[in-house]
Amino acid sequence: MNRGTVVITGGAGFLGSHLCDYYISRDWKVIAI
């Protein structure tokens, strides 16, 4: 079940990519810009 949606700006950068991995592993829907 999806917990929610998070928008991450800079998803291709170092911190952004780690944030994407973090939220995806916890079953969040991630929108990276």
The first five atom37 places (N, CA, C, CB, O) and aatype in JSON, in Angstrom:
{
  "aatype": [12, 2, 1, 7, 16, 19, 19, 9, 16, 7, 7, 0, 7, 13, 10, 7, 15, 8, 10, 4, 3, 18, 18, 9, 15, 1, 3, 17, 11, 19, 9, 0, 9],
  "atom_mask": [
    [1, 1, 1, 1, 1],
    [1, 1, 1, 1, 1],
    [1, 1, 1, 1, 1],
    [1, 1, 1, 0, 1],
    [1, 1, 1, 1, 1],
    [1, 1, 1, 1, 1],
    [1, 1, 1, 1, 1],
    [1, 1, 1, 1, 1],
    [1, 1, 1, 1, 1],
    [1, 1, 1, 0, 1],
    [1, 1, 1, 0, 1],
    [1, 1, 1, 1, 1],
    [1, 1, 1, 0, 1],
    [1, 1, 1, 1, 1],
    [1, 1, 1, 1, 1],
    [1, 1, 1, 0, 1],
    [1, 1, 1, 1, 1],
    [1, 1, 1, 1, 1],
    [1, 1, 1, 1, 1],
    [1, 1, 1, 1, 1],
    [1, 1, 1, 1, 1],
    [1, 1, 1, 1, 1],
    [1, 1, 1, 1, 1],
    [1, 1, 1, 1, 1],
    [1, 1, 1, 1, 1],
    [1, 1, 1, 1, 1],
    [1, 1, 1, 1, 1],
    [1, 1, 1, 1, 1],
    [1, 1, 1, 1, 1],
    [1, 1, 1, 1, 1],
    [1, 1, 1, 1, 1],
    [1, 1, 1, 1, 1],
    [1, 1, 1, 1, 1]
  ],
  "atom_positions": [
    [[0.85, -1.19, 0.0], [0.0, 0.0, 0.0], [0.89, 1.24, 0.0], [-0.96, 0.0, 1.23], [1.88, 1.32, 0.72]],
    [[0.51, 2.2, -0.81], [1.29, 3.42, -0.96], [1.07, 4.33, 0.25], [0.91, 4.15, -2.27], [-0.07, 4.61, 0.61]],
    [[2.14, 4.79, 0.85], [2.04, 5.67, 2.03], [1.73, 7.1, 1.67], [3.32, 5.63, 2.82], [1.09, 7.81, 2.45]],
    [[2.16, 7.54, 0.51], [1.96, 8.93, 0.11], [2.85, 9.26, -1.06], [0.0, 0.0, 0.0], [3.48, 8.39, -1.65]],
    [[2.89, 10.52, -1.39], [3.69, 10.99, -2.52], [4.64, 12.08, -2.03], [2.8, 11.52, -3.66], [4.26, 12.95, -1.25]],
    [[5.87, 12.0, -2.5], [6.87, 13.01, -2.16], [7.5, 13.52, -3.46], [7.97, 12.41, -1.19], [7.76, 12.74, -4.38]],
    [[7.73, 14.83, -3.53], [8.39, 15.44, -4.69], [9.8, 15.83, -4.26], [7.59, 16.69, -5.23], [9.98, 16.54, -3.28]],
    [[10.79, 15.35, -5.01], [12.19, 15.64, -4.68], [12.8, 16.41, -5.84], [12.99, 14.32, -4.4], [12.87, 15.9, -6.96]],
    [[13.23, 17.63, -5.58], [13.93, 18.41, -6.61], [15.4, 18.03, -6.57], [13.73, 19.95, -6.39], [15.98, 17.86, -5.49]],
    [[16.01, 17.89, -7.73], [17.4, 17.47, -7.79], [17.55, 15.98, -7.59], [0.0, 0.0, 0.0], [18.53, 15.53, -6.99]],
    [[16.59, 15.21, -8.07], [16.59, 13.76, -7.86], [17.75, 13.03, -8.51], [0.0, 0.0, 0.0], [18.03, 11.88, -8.16]],
    [[18.45, 13.67, -9.45], [19.58, 13.03, -10.11], [20.9, 13.3, -9.39], [19.68, 13.49, -11.55], [21.92, 12.69, -9.72]],
    [[20.89, 14.2, -8.42], [22.12, 14.53, -7.7], [22.43, 13.53, -6.59], [0.0, 0.0, 0.0], [21.72, 12.55, -6.41]],
    [[23.48, 13.8, -5.87], [23.94, 12.88, -4.82], [22.91, 12.74, -3.71], [25.26, 13.37, -4.24], [22.46, 11.63, -3.41]],
    [[22.53, 13.85, -3.1], [21.55, 13.78, -2.0], [20.17, 13.39, -2.49], [21.48, 15.13, -1.28], [19.48, 12.59, -1.86]],
    [[19.77, 13.94, -3.63], [18.44, 13.64, -4.17], [18.26, 12.17, -4.49], [0.0, 0.0, 0.0], [17.2, 11.6, -4.22]],
    [[19.29, 11.55, -5.06], [19.18, 10.13, -5.4], [19.09, 9.27, -4.15], [20.36, 9.69, -6.25], [18.39, 8.25, -4.15]],
    [[19.79, 9.66, -3.1], [19.7, 8.9, -1.85], [18.34, 9.09, -1.19], [20.81, 9.33, -0.89], [17.8, 8.15, -0.6]],
    [[17.79, 10.29, -1.29], [16.43, 10.52, -0.77], [15.41, 9.69, -1.55], [16.07, 12.01, -0.84], [14.49, 9.13, -0.96]],
    [[15.57, 9.62, -2.87], [14.68, 8.79, -3.68], [14.74, 7.34, -3.24], [15.03, 8.91, -5.18], [13.71, 6.7, -3.04]],
    [[15.94, 6.81, -3.08], [16.11, 5.42, -2.62], [15.45, 5.21, -1.26], [17.6, 5.06, -2.54], [14.8, 4.19, -1.04]],
    [[15.63, 6.16, -0.36], [15.06, 6.07, 0.99], [13.55, 5.95, 0.93], [15.47, 7.28, 1.83], [12.96, 5.06, 1.55]],
    [[12.91, 6.87, 0.19], [11.45, 6.87, 0.16], [10.89, 5.69, -0.62], [10.95, 8.17, -0.45], [9.87, 5.12, -0.23]],
    [[11.54, 5.3, -1.71], [11.06, 4.15, -2.49], [11.12, 2.88, -1.65], [11.9, 3.98, -3.77], [10.21, 2.05, -1.72]],
    [[12.17, 2.73, -0.86], [12.29, 1.53, -0.03], [11.25, 1.49, 1.08], [13.68, 1.45, 0.58], [10.98, 0.42, 1.64]],
    [[10.66, 2.63, 1.39], [9.61, 2.69, 2.42], [8.22, 2.84, 1.81], [9.88, 3.85, 3.37], [7.28, 3.29, 2.46]],
    [[8.11, 2.44, 0.52], [6.83, 2.35, -0.18], [6.13, 3.68, -0.38], [5.92, 1.43, 0.56], [4.91, 3.76, -0.31]],
    [[6.9, 4.74, -0.63], [6.34, 6.04, -1.0], [6.39, 6.16, -2.52], [7.12, 7.21, -0.31], [7.25, 5.56, -3.16]],
    [[5.49, 6.94, -3.08], [5.56, 7.28, -4.5], [6.46, 8.5, -4.61], [4.13, 7.55, -5.11], [6.23, 9.51, -3.94]],
    [[7.49, 8.42, -5.46], [8.48, 9.49, -5.58], [8.36, 10.15, -6.95], [9.91, 8.95, -5.36], [8.34, 9.47, -7.98]],
    [[8.28, 11.47, -6.95], [8.34, 12.26, -8.17], [9.62, 13.07, -8.1], [7.06, 13.18, -8.34], [9.76, 13.96, -7.25]],
    [[10.56, 12.77, -9.0], [11.85, 13.46, -9.0], [11.88, 14.49, -10.13], [13.03, 12.45, -9.17], [11.52, 14.2, -11.27]],
    [[12.3, 15.7, -9.78], [12.39, 16.78, -10.76], [13.86, 17.14, -10.95], [11.57, 18.04, -10.31], [14.18, 18.03, -11.73]]
  ]
}
